[in-house]
Amino acid sequence: MPDQSPPEEFADVNEAVGEEWQSETTPYERIRHVVAHTYSPVSADAVADDARTAPKTARKHLKTLADEGFVETATGEHGATLYRRSSESLVVEQAADILGHVSTDELVTRIQEMREQITEYRSEFGVDSPEELAVDQTNQTLSESGSPQDDIDPETIREWKTLRRNLAFANAALSIGNAEQFVDGGRRSTDDSVPA
């Protein structure tokens, strides 16, 4: 039977890609990239490892990113500083992406549609939030007072949560778009964006 092992030059593709990434980017760029996908607090050592740099270098750049508002810090066990992507930077990024693809007029229409859908959920289920709906569903199941047709599809709760999150991002985008018009002195038209 012939040798089935891969050629040595392809033995570790991940390492080759990592080395290429390291040679084509700066430590700051790699650290920013790692943190851009970090939503749970992690140590500077963990960021340094993922970014292929020294922990001291990672701490320096993480401090800069924290000063810029891109990173949030928290205190971990034994007083260690932990880092993660700031929610504010994520909201601004999502809002900018929305503004890049949807005109302000279309955004206003979509916001109205999302608000109407949320109002329908509230009316249909008699609660103000998907969390309340989940609690009601759990209480009903525990008390065994509900019949099988009273069960709410978990997908409905997920859809409501997603809708509420998307509405928050859309509202942020609209606010930023309106603020930009004032900052730009009215130079930006509401039709500058490409409709989605």
N, C-alpha and C positions, 0 to 999 in steps of 0.2 A: 504494500500500500504506500503510495507516495506521501511525502511529508506535507501535512495540511496546515502547518503553522504559517502565519502571514510573514511576508518579508520584513526583515528587521527595521527597515526605514519607515514602515507603517505600523509598527508594534504599538506605539503610543501616540495616537492622533491627537488626543486631548493635550498632551504635553507639547506637541509641535504647534498646535493652535495657540496655546497659552504663551509659548515663547514668541510667536509672531505678534500676538497682541501686545506683549511686553515691549518688543522692539519698535512697534509702530505708535506707541502712545506714551504719554508722560505719566509719572506716578499720580499726579493730581487727576488726570483724566480717568485713570483706572479706578481710583478711589471714589470719584464722583459717580462713575458707572456702577460700582458695587453698591454704594449707598442708595442710588436711584431705585434699586430693587430690594432694599432692606426695610421691612415694615415692622419687624420685631427688634427690640434693642439688642445690639451685639457689641462686643469689645473691640477696641482698636486693633488688638492682635488678630481677631477674626477677620476684620476688614483688610488688614495688611496681608494676611495669608491669601485671601481671595483676590486681592489686587496685585499680588506678586511684588510686594515692596516691604521695607522694614517697618516694624511697629512705630519707631520714632518718626519716620516720614509720614506714616498714616496719621498719627496724632496731630502732627503739624497741619496737614491738609484737612483733617476733620475739624480742627479748630477754625480754620478759614471758612469751611463750608457751614459751620454752625454760626459764625459771625454773619455770613451772607443769608442765613435763614433757610438754607437747604437741608440742614441736619438739625435734629433735636437731640438733646442729651438727657440722660437720666442717670441716677445713681444706682448702681447694682450692689450685689453682695460685697461686703468688706470695703465699701466706699468706692469701688471702681466706677469709672465713667463709661456709660454705654451710649451707643449712637444708633440712630435710625433716621429714615427719610422723614422730613417734617410734613405734617398734613397740609400746612399752608402752601408749601412748594408744590405738592401734588395737585392741590386745587387750582393753583395758578397755571400749572402745566396743562391740566385738563381743560380749563377755561380757554387758554390760548389755542389749544387744538380745536375746540368747538368753534371759536371765532374764525379760525382758518378755513373752516369747511361750511359754515352756515351763515347766511346773512342775518343781520340784526332783526329784520322783519320776520324772517322764517323762524328765528329763535323765539320771538315773542309768541308766534302761533304755536310752536311746540310746547312752550311753557304753559300756555293756556290749556292745551290738550292734556298735559300731564296733571295739571291741577284738577281738571274735570275728572280724570280717571281716579285720582286719590279721593276726591269727594264721593265718587261712586262706591269705592271700597268702603269708606267710612259709613255711608248710608246702608249698603248691603249687609255689612257685618255688625253694625252698631257699636263700633269702637273707633278710637282715633288713630291707632297705629298698628303696624303688623306685629309688634311685640305684644300689645294688648290682645290681639287676636290669637297669638300663640299661647298666651297664658290662659285665655278663656277656653281654648281648645284642650289644653292640658287639664284644667280644672274639670271640664266636662267629662273627659275620659276617666279621670280619677274618681269622680262621683258616680260614674256609670249611669248618669241621668240622660245622656244623649242617645239617640238612636243612630244606627250606622249612616243614615243619610245626612246626619248633622256634621259628620267629619269634614273638615276643611282640608283640601288638598295642600300639602306642604309647598307645592309649587306656587300656589296663590300667595302665600306669605313671602316667598322669595321674590316673586314678581313685584309685590308691593314695596318691599325693601329696595329693590333695584330701581323702581320707578322713583321712589323718594330720593335716592342717591343721585339719580340722573337729573332730577328737578333741582337739587341743590347745586350741581355742577352747572346746569343751564342758567340758573339765577346768577351764579358767580360770573359766568361768561358775559351775561347781559350787563351786569354792573360794571365789569371791567371795560366792555365795549363802550358803554355810555361815558365812563370816566375818560377813556382815551379820546373821545370826541371833544371833550372839554379841554383836555391837555393839548391836543393837536390844534386847538382853536377852530374846531369845526371842519378841518381839512379832510378828515376821513368821512367818506360817504357810507351810509348804511348798506350800500350795495357793493362795497369793496371786496367782500368775502364771496367765495364761491359756494352756491347752495349745495347742500348734501343730496 
